[in-house]
Amino acid sequence: HVILGNLRPNKTTSSTGGINSYRIPKEGWFDFVSCPHYLAEIMIYFMLAVLIQIQTDTAMVQDEESGILYQIHAHKHFFVLVWVSTNLSISAEKTHAWYISTFGKAYPRRKRLIPFLW
């Protein structure tokens, strides 16, 4: 977010002007994807899901309930991961399309969300 924040010409007010008030983000992961901040958020949710799963697996050894509702509840963090990933993927697609429509050929070739893939 620091890279995006530094794109503003005047840091005290938001830009509300025309195309000249927008700039193409560069540096860091922006060299590879249009929305690296979305990718970072998905990676955070992925790691949280893994850590929670490790804790859940430990608890399930002690509590052998196997009903479907229990299984859904025990794995709800993966549903959250899928939701966040889907939402941010859609947002990345729209953001990437906006960059291309706004900057045209001046916008560098980069992927939407996942470096070298999509």
N, CA, C and O of each residue as an XYZ file, in Angstrom:
472
protein
N       0.802     -1.185      0.000
C       0.000      0.000      0.000
C       0.854      1.262      0.000
O       0.394      2.321     -0.426
N       2.073      1.162      0.466
C       2.969      2.315      0.473
C       3.248      2.765     -0.954
O       3.239      3.962     -1.245
N       3.496      1.808     -1.845
C       3.762      2.155     -3.244
C       2.555      2.844     -3.853
O       2.710      3.830     -4.573
N       1.362      2.348     -3.580
C       0.148      2.991     -4.106
C      -0.039      4.381     -3.511
O      -0.399      5.317     -4.224
N       0.201      4.521     -2.220
C       0.060      5.821     -1.564
C       1.036      6.852     -2.091
O       0.711      8.037     -2.174
N       2.229      6.408     -2.445
C       3.234      7.335     -2.959
C       2.955      7.804     -4.379
O       3.638      8.702     -4.872
N       1.966      7.218     -5.047
C       1.621      7.643     -6.397
C       0.841      8.956     -6.421
O       0.783      9.629     -7.451
N       0.250      9.313     -5.302
C      -0.545     10.544     -5.260
C       0.364     11.762     -5.368
O       1.379     11.853     -4.677
N      -0.009     12.704     -6.246
C       0.825     13.899     -6.386
C       0.802     14.770     -5.131
O       1.816     15.366     -4.767
N      -0.353     14.842     -4.471
C      -0.491     15.623     -3.248
C      -0.955     14.662     -2.167
O      -2.085     14.176     -2.218
N      -0.119     14.386     -1.206
C      -0.410     13.354     -0.207
C      -1.540     13.720      0.760
O      -2.052     12.847      1.461
N      -1.938     15.001      0.808
C      -2.970     15.399      1.759
C      -4.369     15.267      1.202
O      -5.329     15.223      1.972
N      -4.520     15.202     -0.104
C      -5.846     15.072     -0.704
C      -5.843     13.929     -1.698
O      -4.802     13.581     -2.255
N      -7.008     13.349     -1.919
C      -7.107     12.288     -2.909
C      -7.259     12.902     -4.292
O      -7.795     13.999     -4.446
N      -6.780     12.180     -5.288
C      -6.885     12.701     -6.652
C      -8.282     12.436     -7.191
O      -8.766     11.305     -7.150
N      -8.913     13.458     -7.684
C     -10.252     13.314     -8.259
C     -10.288     13.836     -9.684
O     -11.357     13.945    -10.284
N      -9.131     14.155    -10.221
C      -9.062     14.707    -11.568
C      -9.197     13.639    -12.625
O      -9.674     12.539    -12.348
N      -8.775     13.959    -13.841
C      -8.883     13.056    -14.969
C      -7.754     12.051    -15.000
O      -7.180     11.701    -13.969
N      -7.444     11.590    -16.211
C      -6.452     10.535    -16.381
C      -5.069     10.972    -15.897
O      -4.280     10.128    -15.473
N      -4.760     12.253    -15.949
C      -3.444     12.724    -15.532
C      -3.205     12.566    -14.039
O      -2.058     12.614    -13.595
N      -4.261     12.379    -13.253
C      -4.088     12.230    -11.817
C      -3.766     10.786    -11.424
O      -3.446     10.526    -10.264
N      -3.844      9.843    -12.366
C      -3.538      8.446    -12.086
C      -2.171      8.098    -12.646
O      -1.767      8.591    -13.699
N      -1.474      7.249    -11.928
C      -0.150      6.812    -12.365
C      -0.073      5.302    -12.296
O      -0.810      4.665    -11.543
N       0.818      4.736    -13.081
C       1.020      3.294    -13.091
C       1.941      2.921    -11.933
O       3.050      3.446    -11.840
N       1.503      2.023    -11.048
C       2.375      1.603     -9.951
C       3.548      0.774    -10.473
O       3.387     -0.073    -11.351
N       4.713      1.031     -9.921
C       5.932      0.306    -10.302
C       6.682     -0.029     -9.028
O       6.388      0.517     -7.965
N       7.635     -0.913     -9.132
C       8.489     -1.374     -8.034
C       7.870     -2.577     -7.337
O       6.662     -2.809     -7.383
N       8.739     -3.317     -6.700
C       8.298     -4.469     -5.919
C       7.518     -5.472     -6.748
O       7.847     -5.734     -7.905
N       6.492     -6.022     -6.147
C       5.671     -7.017     -6.837
C       4.866     -6.411     -7.981
O       4.362     -7.139     -8.836
N       4.741     -5.090     -8.005
C       4.021     -4.446     -9.109
C       4.734     -4.662    -10.440
O       4.129     -4.462    -11.493
N       5.992     -5.062    -10.421
C       6.698     -5.380    -11.659
C       6.172     -6.671    -12.284
O       6.403     -6.925    -13.466
N       5.471     -7.482    -11.503
C       5.003     -8.781    -11.976
C       3.491     -8.882    -12.121
O       2.999     -9.531    -13.044
N       2.745     -8.242    -11.211
C       1.284     -8.351    -11.231
C       0.636     -6.984    -11.018
O       1.258     -6.062    -10.490
N      -0.599     -6.874    -11.431
C      -1.341     -5.622    -11.262
C      -1.797     -5.395     -9.824
O      -1.924     -4.252     -9.387
N      -2.041     -6.468     -9.096
C      -2.606     -6.352     -7.745
C      -1.817     -7.176     -6.726
O      -2.340     -8.156     -6.194
N      -0.580     -6.798     -6.449
C       0.195     -7.594     -5.493
C      -0.346     -7.531     -4.074
O      -0.139     -8.457     -3.290
N      -1.034     -6.450     -3.736
C      -1.617     -6.351     -2.390
C      -2.735     -7.375     -2.212
O      -2.943     -7.866     -1.103
N      -3.459     -7.706     -3.285
C      -4.463     -8.767     -3.212
C      -3.777    -10.123     -3.039
O      -4.222    -10.951     -2.243
N      -2.704    -10.345     -3.778
C      -1.955    -11.593     -3.656
C      -1.438    -11.775     -2.231
O      -1.516    -12.872     -1.678
N      -0.914    -10.712     -1.638
C      -0.414    -10.786     -0.265
C      -1.535    -11.141      0.705
O      -1.331    -11.922      1.634
N      -2.710    -10.572      0.493
C      -3.837    -10.875      1.381
C      -4.269    -12.334      1.250
O      -4.583    -12.978      2.250
N      -4.286    -12.856      0.028
C      -4.630    -14.270     -0.166
C      -3.599    -15.153      0.512
O      -3.958    -16.161      1.120
N      -2.327    -14.796      0.419
C      -1.274    -15.582      1.068
C      -1.440    -15.553      2.589
O      -1.206    -16.562      3.254
N      -1.838    -14.421      3.135
C      -2.079    -14.326      4.578
C      -3.221    -15.262      4.986
O      -3.099    -16.001      5.963
N      -4.329    -15.228      4.238
C      -5.463    -16.100      4.561
C      -5.087    -17.574      4.398
O      -5.546    -18.420      5.166
N      -4.261    -17.880      3.408
C      -3.821    -19.255      3.212
C      -3.028    -19.734      4.426
O      -3.269    -20.829      4.935
N      -2.092    -18.922      4.885
C      -1.283    -19.311      6.045
C      -2.144    -19.441      7.307
O      -1.929    -20.342      8.118
N      -3.109    -18.546      7.467
C      -4.020    -18.668      8.609
C      -4.814    -19.966      8.538
O      -5.004    -20.639      9.551
N      -5.278    -20.317      7.340
C      -6.043    -21.558      7.176
C      -5.187    -22.773      7.521
O      -5.658    -23.707      8.170
N      -3.932    -22.755      7.086
C      -3.035    -23.871      7.391
C      -2.794    -23.968      8.901
O      -2.865    -25.052      9.479
N      -2.512    -22.837      9.526
C      -2.254    -22.846     10.970
C      -3.480    -23.285     11.762
O      -3.364    -24.039     12.728
N      -4.651    -22.814     11.353
C      -5.883    -23.220     12.043
C      -6.150    -24.702     11.814
O      -6.629    -25.394     12.713
N      -5.840    -25.195     10.604
C      -6.050    -26.618     10.314
C      -5.163    -27.488     11.198
O      -5.598    -28.533     11.683
N      -3.940    -27.064     11.402
C      -3.048    -27.828     12.283
C      -3.637    -27.903     13.689
O      -3.622    -28.959     14.322
N      -4.151    -26.783     14.168
C      -4.766    -26.759     15.492
C      -6.034    -27.612     15.511
O      -6.287    -28.332     16.477
N      -6.827    -27.531     14.448
C      -8.076    -28.302     14.360
C      -7.784    -29.795     14.319
O      -8.476    -30.577     14.971
N      -6.769    -30.202     13.562
C      -6.415    -31.623     13.496
C      -6.028    -32.155     14.865
O      -6.382    -33.279     15.221
N      -5.308    -31.358     15.628
C      -4.920    -31.756     16.976
C      -6.152    -31.928     17.862
O      -6.235    -32.881     18.636
N      -7.108    -31.008     17.748
C      -8.332    -31.084     18.554
C      -9.210    -32.248     18.120
O      -9.879    -32.860     18.953
N      -9.218    -32.569     16.805
C     -10.075    -33.639     16.307
C      -9.597    -35.006     16.781
O     -10.403    -35.927     16.914
N      -8.308    -35.152     17.036
C      -7.802    -36.419     17.558
C      -8.417    -36.683     18.922
O      -8.726    -37.826     19.259
N      -8.594    -35.626     19.706
C      -9.167    -35.765     21.036
C     -10.688    -35.895     21.001
O     -11.281    -36.500     21.894
N     -11.326    -35.323     19.962
C     -12.789    -35.309     19.870
C     -13.173    -35.946     18.537
O     -13.069    -35.296     17.497
N     -13.607    -37.179     18.547
C     -13.818    -37.953     17.331
C     -15.204    -37.792     16.700
O     -15.689    -38.734     16.074
N     -15.846    -36.656     16.837
C     -17.121    -36.440     16.154
C     -16.859    -36.433     14.655
O     -15.860    -35.873     14.202
N     -17.751    -37.052     13.879
C     -17.511    -37.117     12.441
C     -18.727    -36.713     11.617
O     -18.759    -36.977     10.416
N     -19.721    -36.083     12.223
C     -20.888    -35.642     11.480
C     -20.528    -34.558     10.477
O     -19.517    -33.869     10.617
N     -21.375    -34.420      9.465
C     -21.100    -33.463      8.390
C     -21.068    -32.025      8.914
O     -20.238    -31.227      8.480
N     -21.955    -31.697      9.830
C     -21.952    -30.338     10.377
C     -20.680    -30.065     11.170
O     -20.138    -28.960     11.131
N     -20.218    -31.060     11.874
C     -18.967    -30.905     12.619
C     -17.806    -30.709     11.651
O     -16.929    -29.880     11.893
N     -17.794    -31.466     10.560
C     -16.720    -31.363      9.569
C     -16.727    -29.987      8.902
O     -15.668    -29.394      8.695
N     -17.906    -29.480      8.569
C     -18.005    -28.139      7.979
C     -17.504    -27.097      8.962
O     -16.747    -26.199      8.593
N     -17.927    -27.217     10.208
C     -17.485    -26.268     11.228
C     -15.970    -26.359     11.446
O     -15.303    -25.340     11.625
N     -15.440    -27.566     11.431
C     -14.017    -27.757     11.673
C     -13.155    -27.228     10.524
O     -11.971    -26.948     10.714
N     -13.740    -27.093      9.348
C     -12.978    -26.642      8.182
C     -13.495    -25.317      7.609
O     -13.272    -25.008      6.438
N     -14.172    -24.559      8.430
C     -14.760    -23.301      7.942
C     -13.701    -22.308      7.470
O     -13.988    -21.469      6.616
N     -12.501    -22.382      8.001
C     -11.439    -21.475      7.592
C     -11.093    -21.653      6.114
O     -10.668    -20.695      5.468
N     -11.266    -22.865      5.563
C     -11.020    -23.059      4.141
C     -12.138    -22.446      3.294
O     -11.888    -21.993      2.177
N     -13.354    -22.429      3.810
C     -14.435    -21.740      3.109
C     -14.157    -20.244      3.054
O     -14.419    -19.593      2.043
N     -13.629    -19.706      4.141
C     -13.254    -18.287      4.171
C     -12.139    -18.031      3.162
O     -12.179    -17.030      2.446
N     -11.147    -18.914      3.090
C     -10.057    -18.765      2.130
C     -10.585    -18.771      0.694
O     -10.157    -17.958     -0.125
N     -11.495    -19.668      0.390
C     -12.074    -19.726     -0.962
C     -12.849    -18.445     -1.254
O     -12.745    -17.891     -2.348
N     -13.618    -17.979     -0.286
C     -14.395    -16.746     -0.464
C     -13.477    -15.551     -0.732
O     -13.692    -14.797     -1.681
N     -12.465    -15.385      0.102
C     -11.542    -14.254     -0.045
C     -10.797    -14.352     -1.376
O     -10.652    -13.352     -2.079
N     -10.326    -15.545     -1.726
C      -9.594    -15.733     -2.981
C     -10.467    -15.422     -4.194
O     -10.016    -14.779     -5.141
N     -11.707    -15.878     -4.160
C     -12.632    -15.606     -5.267
C     -12.916    -14.112     -5.376
O     -12.857    -13.541     -6.465
N     -13.220    -13.490     -4.262
C     -13.527    -12.064     -4.248
C     -12.345    -11.243     -4.766
O     -12.527    -10.355     -5.599
N     -11.150    -11.529     -4.285
C      -9.983    -10.764     -4.701
C      -9.575    -11.076     -6.139
O      -9.010    -10.219     -6.818
N      -9.851    -12.287     -6.608
C      -9.575    -12.620     -8.011
C     -10.468    -11.816     -8.946
O     -10.011    -11.315     -9.973
N     -11.732    -11.697     -8.588
C     -12.659    -10.890     -9.387
C     -12.232     -9.426     -9.369
O     -12.248     -8.756    -10.402
N     -11.853     -8.936     -8.197
C     -11.397     -7.551     -8.086
C     -10.109     -7.327     -8.878
O      -9.944     -6.280     -9.503
N      -9.206     -8.292     -8.858
C      -7.960     -8.178     -9.619
C      -8.234     -8.138    -11.120
O      -7.598     -7.382    -11.853
N      -9.169     -8.944    -11.563
C      -9.545     -8.928    -12.992
C     -10.059     -7.558    -13.400
O      -9.658     -7.014    -14.429
N     -10.951     -7.003    -12.588
C     -11.525     -5.689    -12.903
C     -10.474     -4.581    -12.813
O     -10.466     -3.665    -13.635
N      -9.597     -4.662    -11.827
C      -8.540     -3.662    -11.687
C      -7.579     -3.724    -12.869
O      -7.190     -2.688    -13.408
N      -7.197     -4.921    -13.271
C      -6.301     -5.102    -14.407
C      -6.934     -4.548    -15.688
O      -6.275     -3.866    -16.473
N      -8.208     -4.846    -15.883
C      -8.920     -4.325    -17.060
C      -8.979     -2.802    -17.024
O      -8.848     -2.156    -18.064
N      -9.174     -2.219    -15.843
C      -9.204     -0.758    -15.722
C      -7.855     -0.151    -16.087
O      -7.791      0.843    -16.811
N      -6.776     -0.750    -15.586
C      -5.438     -0.257    -15.922
C      -5.229     -0.267    -17.433
O      -4.724      0.705    -17.994
N      -5.611     -1.352    -18.092
C      -5.421     -1.467    -19.537
C      -6.278     -0.451    -20.280
O      -5.808      0.181    -21.226
N      -7.537     -0.287    -19.860
C      -8.407      0.671    -20.551
C      -7.984      2.113    -20.282
O      -8.176      2.978    -21.137
N      -7.417      2.385    -19.120
C      -7.005      3.743    -18.774
C      -5.676      4.117    -19.408
O      -5.526      5.226    -19.922
N      -4.705      3.201    -19.379
C      -3.361      3.532    -19.834
C      -3.015      2.961    -21.199
O      -2.027      3.375    -21.805
N      -3.804      2.025    -21.689
C      -3.575      1.463    -23.016
C      -2.201      0.826    -23.156
O      -1.784      0.036    -22.309
N      -1.493      1.179    -24.240
C      -0.189      0.583    -24.527
C       0.886      1.014    -23.538
O       1.933      0.371    -23.451
N       0.649      2.082    -22.798
C       1.624      2.541    -21.803
C       1.674      1.605    -20.592
O       2.647      1.610    -19.838
N       0.626      0.807    -20.412
C       0.604     -0.103    -19.266
C       1.491     -1.301    -19.565
O       1.320     -1.951    -20.596
N       2.445     -1.610    -18.673
C       3.372     -2.722    -18.940
C       2.663     -4.073    -18.908
O       1.640     -4.253    -18.246
N       3.242     -5.009    -19.645
C       2.676     -6.369    -19.645
C       2.973     -7.018    -18.309
O       4.129     -7.253    -17.957
N       1.929     -7.301    -17.581
C       2.056     -8.003    -16.310
C       0.795     -8.810    -16.088
O      -0.233     -8.557    -16.716
N       0.873     -9.754    -15.222
C      -0.277    -10.613    -14.936
C      -1.221     -9.917    -13.966
O      -0.879     -8.883    -13.391
N      -2.401    -10.483    -13.785
C      -3.417     -9.880    -12.918
C      -3.088    -10.059    -11.437
O      -3.031     -9.090    -10.679
N      -2.872    -11.321    -11.035
C      -2.775    -11.629     -9.605
C      -1.635    -12.586     -9.264
O      -0.965    -12.413     -8.247
N      -1.412    -13.589    -10.103
C      -0.416    -14.613     -9.817
C       0.748    -14.446    -10.803
O       0.554    -14.581    -12.011
N       1.942    -14.156    -10.306
C       3.073    -13.918    -11.208
C       3.292    -15.074    -12.194
O       3.275    -16.245    -11.816
N       3.495    -14.717    -13.455
C       3.801    -15.648    -14.558
C       2.641    -16.544    -14.947
O       2.775    -17.304    -15.906
N       1.507    -16.498    -14.253
C       0.378    -17.379    -14.571
C      -0.877    -16.643    -14.990
O      -1.364    -16.827    -16.106
N      -1.423    -15.781    -14.076
C      -2.708    -15.133    -14.352
C      -2.742    -13.757    -13.761
O      -3.745    -13.055    -13.890
